[in-house]
Amino acid sequence: MEAKDYDGRFSSTHRAHSRPVTLVAQELATLLRLRNVSAKTNAVTPDIIALHEAGLVHIIATENGDAVLALTVDGRVLLQSLGAEPAKRPPFPN
């Protein structure tokens, strides 16, 4: 069985956005909490739904009714641009 997003789309779907994303503090905090690991939850909050609609978080429904949250490529890029995740750079010479 392939994992699907909460909205029924396949989780590997990448969504391109033509408008900038604006986040409130709670949404940014949720995004930062997800930067290193996926999270399992049984409550999908408005913050998570907003991040999902912005294309920053995948909501993957499990068979037992829970949801697994994971950052999308866009979510990782946004965190990197904010300096929250280290960018893949060659090391500086000593």
C-alpha positions in Angstrom: 0.0 0.0 0.0 1.4 3.4 -1.0 1.3 6.2 1.6 -1.2 8.9 0.7 -1.5 12.5 2.0 -4.4 13.4 4.2 -6.2 14.8 1.1 -5.8 11.5 -0.8 -2.9 12.5 -3.0 0.2 10.4 -3.2 2.8 11.6 -0.7 5.5 12.0 -3.3 3.5 14.8 -5.1 5.4 18.0 -5.2 3.3 21.1 -5.3 4.6 24.3 -7.0 3.3 27.6 -5.6 3.0 30.8 -7.5 2.5 33.0 -4.4 4.6 33.6 -1.4 3.8 31.7 1.8 3.0 33.8 4.9 3.2 31.9 8.3 1.9 32.9 11.7 4.1 32.2 14.7 2.3 28.9 15.6 2.7 27.6 12.1 6.4 28.5 12.0 6.9 26.8 15.4 5.2 23.6 14.1 7.4 23.7 11.0 10.5 24.0 13.2 9.4 21.1 15.4 9.2 18.9 12.3 12.6 19.9 10.8 14.5 16.8 12.0 11.9 14.1 12.4 8.5 13.0 11.3 5.7 13.2 13.9 2.8 10.9 14.5 -0.4 12.5 15.7 -4.1 11.7 16.0 -5.2 15.4 15.9 -4.7 17.5 12.8 -4.8 21.1 14.0 -5.5 24.2 12.0 -1.7 25.0 12.0 -0.9 21.6 10.4 -3.7 22.0 7.8 -2.4 25.5 6.9 1.1 24.1 6.5 -0.2 21.3 4.4 -2.2 23.7 2.2 0.9 25.8 1.7 2.7 22.7 0.5 5.2 22.7 3.4 4.1 19.5 5.2 2.8 16.1 4.1 -0.1 14.7 6.1 0.0 10.9 5.6 -3.0 9.0 6.9 -2.2 5.6 8.4 -4.4 2.6 8.5 -5.3 3.0 12.2 -6.6 6.6 11.7 -3.5 8.4 12.9 -1.5 10.8 10.7 2.2 11.0 10.1 3.6 14.5 9.5 6.7 15.1 7.4 8.3 18.1 5.7 8.0 18.5 2.0 10.9 19.7 -0.2 9.4 23.2 -0.1 9.3 23.0 3.7 12.9 22.1 3.9 13.9 24.8 1.5 12.0 27.4 3.6 13.8 26.3 6.7 17.1 26.4 5.0 16.4 30.0 3.8 15.6 30.9 7.4 18.9 29.4 8.6 17.0 26.7 10.6 18.6 23.8 8.8 22.2 23.7 7.7 22.6 24.0 3.9 24.6 21.4 2.1 27.9 23.4 1.6 31.5 22.3 1.0 33.6 22.8 4.2 35.7 26.0 4.4 39.5 25.5 4.2 41.3 26.0 7.5 
